[in-house]
Amino acid sequence: MITTDSDIYKEYFTGNSPEAKRINRAVKKFAKVNSNILIIGDTGTGKEHTARTIHSLSTRKNKPFVMVNCSALGFTLDKKDLFGQEVELEGTIQRTIGLLERSNNGILFLDNINETSMEFQFELLQAIKENTFRRINGKTNISLDIRVISASAAEMENDIENGTFRKDFYFLLNPLSVTIPSLRERKQDIPEIFVSFLKNYCHENEIEIPAVPAEIFESILEYDWKGNIRELRNCVENLVMMSPNGELSTEFLPFEIKRHPLDFLEVKNLKGVITEVETFLIKKALGKFAGNQVKAAKLLGIPEATLRFKMKKYAISKS
């Protein structure tokens, strides 16, 4: 994926958790300097959002923001896409402008930097280090003034140790670094993020903001969110589109709601609930051992005499 838009991201990280506050402080400080930055974080945590926010607050905010998916280099993206190209046709030079040149004076965002092949690591290292490059088949050097923000889904020390990532390139990209926490590491922010996504989505689609039952918040706080912020945003959009007008429904949560094992019980007289639970468990234990009361009592953790008393009390047959 490649984007060259210069949209201004107004919001920082939503939430009041210590983790969100730490990221917001880092974003503000990093925006004031011109050093390269490495952003580490799980998929969907907001690495691109962080990069764009830094761009929007920096002195380069009115210059290009160009994103390159480094995992595509050598596959769907080649050197011509990165460096541009010059081709002579009938005495006229035809020029293709590459991503590096398009990012000049602005920010080059190298996403999935840890998945860059060794060949492209060398090419990028030379261009960024020397602040100059040539188009493919070009004869003149082009000066390069860019700030590089790169992102990885994992720490890269192992990649350096096993030789799949150049140490010199790593240190060139990493004078400043920040780790973005997963959503499960800042669960207290989830309701606020949920409401923010809900308001934004409804506003963008001219939909009246629906009511949110307490069960929705209980469910999203219990869920693990392996897809992080991105998964939560998708969840909000799915809920709004699938729920009836006026109120969101847990029926349309895109994951199975974790319920308490006794959630099926109706609220009623406590003695009646106890009777219901004991009857169910005794029958289940007897059924497991084909009516053998000695084994059933041992499984239930009660004396055999107590089991016989309760069987009589609840009219439970041996079979």
N, C-alpha and C positions, 0 to 999 in steps of 0.2 A: 504494500500500500504506500502510495506517495501522495503527500498533500503539500501545497504551497500557499495555502490561505494565510491571511494575517489577522484572523479573528482574535479579538481581545477577550480573554477569559477574565471576567470580573470577580469570580468567586475563588477563594482559596479552598482548603480542606474544611468541609463542614463538620462541626462537632466541637465539644468542649473537653474531650478526653486529653490526658497528658500527651498521648501520641499525636493527636491532631494538632495540638498547640506546638509541639516540637517541629512538625513539618511546616507549619505556617511561619514559625520563626526562621527556619532554614530558607524557605522560599524568599522571604523578604531580604535576608542578608545576601543570598546568592545573586539576587537580581541587581544588587548594587555594584558588583564586581564583574570582571570580564573573563574569569578563569573558566576552563572546561569543567564539566560536571558529569559524574557517573551516578545514575539513579538505579537502585536495586529494589526489586519488589516482585511479589507473586503476580501471576496473570490477573488482570482486572483490578489491580489496586489503585491505579491512577497515575502511572508513570508518565504517560503522554500529557495528561492534564497538568502535572507538576511542571513539565518542561514548557508547556504553553503559558502557564501562569508566570514563570520566571521570565519568559520572553516578553509578556505583556507589561511587566513591571520594569524592564531593563531599558537602557538607553537605545537598544536596538528594536524597540517595540514597533516602530514604523518601517522596519526592514523585513525582508522575507523570513519566514519560518518554513523550512523544508524538511520533511520527514522521509527517511529511507528505511525500509524494512531490510535489515542486513541479512536475514535468513534467505532472502530472494536473490542476493548478489551471486552471480554465476549461474543462475537458473532463469528466472523471469526477468531479471535485471542484469545487464552486462556492462562492460567498461564504457561502451558508447553512452549508455544511460547515465553513468556516473560522471564521466569526464567530457562528454560531448565528442563531436567528430568534425573533421574537415574533409570534404571530398571535392576534387576538381572535375567539373563537367563543362566541356567545351570552353575551356579557358576561364570559367567562373568558379570561384570557391563557394561551395555550399556548406554552410555551418549548421551543426546541430548543437544546441546549448544543453549541457548536462546538468545534473543535480548540484554538483559542486559549484558551478558557476551561477546557478540560479539562487544559491544560498549566500552568495557573496555579500558582505557587509551585514549579514543577518545571522541567523542561528541554523545550524545543521543538526537535526535530531536523528541520531543513529539508533533506531530501535532494534532490539534483539542483537546487540553488539556481540554477545558471547557466541553467536551462531555464524559469525563472519568467517569465511574461508581464509586460510593462511595467505593465499595470493592477494586477496582484497585487503587483508590486514596490512600487508606491506605497501600496497598502492596508497591506501588512505593515510598510513603513517607518514609516508614521504610528502604527500600533499599538505597535510596539516602541520607537520614539523617545519617544512621549508616555506610555508605560506605561498606556495606557487604550484602550478601544474600546467600540463599541456593537453589540448584536445587530441584525440586519436588522429594521427597523421598531421597534426599541427606542427608548425615550425617555430612558433614563438611561445614563450612562457606567459602565463596569465597570473597576475598577483591575486592572492587570496586573503581576504580578511573576514574570518568567520569565528564564531564561538561555537564549540561543539558540546552538545548535551547528548550523552549516550545512555542507554537503558538496558538492563539485563534482568531476567527473571530469577537469577540465582547469583550467589557470590562466585567470583571468578578465580579465586586462588587455586582451586583444583585444576582448572583449565590451564593455568600457567605452569603448574607443576608437571602435568602430563604432556605438556608441549603443544597443546592445541590452540593456545593463545599467546601472542608475543608479549613478553614482559615489558619491553620498551614502549609498545603501543598502549598497554594497560596504564602505565604511569603517565603517559601523555594525556590520556583521557580522564585521569582520576586525581587531579590536584584537589578537587572538592568532591565529596560524595554524600549521599543521603539514602537511607533505607526507608521505604514506604511500608508501614505495617499492614498486615492483612486485616480484613474486617473483623475476624474473630478475635483479634488482639485489641480491638477498640469497640467492643459491643455496645458500650453506653452511647455511642454516636449513631447507632443504627436507626432508632426512631426519628431522630432529627434529619438524617440523610433521606430516609424514606419519605418524610413529609416534604422535604425540599424537591425530590424527584417528582412527587405527586403534584405539587403546585406547578412546577415547570411544565410537566407533560400536559396537564389540563389547560394551562394558559396557552401553550403552543397550538393545541388542537381545539381551542375554544370550547372546552368542556367544563361544566360546572363541577367544582371540587366536591367529590362525594364524602360522606361520613366514613370514618374508619372505626370499625368495632374493636373493642379491646382484644378480642381473640386474634386479630391480625397482628397486633404488636407482640402479643405473647408468642405467636408462632414464629415471627421473624427474628425474635431474640433467641429462640431455642435452636434455630437452624444454623448450620455450620458455614454456609456461604463460601464454598470452595472457589467460586468464580468471583468473589469479592464485590467491589462496587459495581462492576459491569453486570453481574448476575442480579444484584439488587435492583438496578435500574430496569432491567428486562422484566423482573418480577412485577414492579410497579406498573409498567405499561400493559402487561398481560392482565393484571387485576382490573385496571380501569376499563379495558376494552371488553372483557368477558363478564364483568359483574353487572347486575341490573343497575339502572340509573338511580342515583341517590345514595347508595351505600355499597362499599366493597364487601365481597363475600369470600370467606375462607375456602369455599368450594373451588375457587379458581386460583388458589396459590399453586405455583408450578412445582410443588414438592409435597411429599406426604407429611401431614402434621403429626408431630410427636405428641401422643396423648398419654396420660397417666394410665397405668394398667387397670385402675378401678374407675376410669372415667365413664364406663357404661352404667354405673350404678346411679339410680335416681336419688335425689335428696329426699330423705324421709326419716322416720323414727330410727334412732341409732340401733336399738335392739333388733329391729327388723333387718337392718343392713348386716349386722353381725350374723344373724341367722342365715341370711342369704349367702354370705361368704363362706361360713363354716360348712353349710350343706354342700355347696359347690366343691370345696376342697376335699371333703370327706368322700364324696362320690367319686371324684377324680382319682384319689389315692386307692380306694377299693377297686376301681376299674383297672388301675395299672397293675395290680397284683391279683386279679381274678377273684376278688372277695377275701383274700387272705388278710385277716385283721391284724395279725402280729406285724407283718411287713408294712401294712398301711399305717399303723400307729407309730412305728419307728420312723417312717418317712415324714409324718406330720409332727414328730417330736413330742408326742404326748403318750401317757401310759395307756396300755390296752384297755384297762377298765374305764378310763375317760372316754376312749373312742366308743366303747359299747354303750356308755351312758348317753353320749351325744347321738348315736345312731338311733337309740330308742326315743330320745327326745324329739328328733327331727323326722322320725318315722322312715329311716333309711334302711332298706333291706340289704342283706348280705350280698346279694347278687348285683 
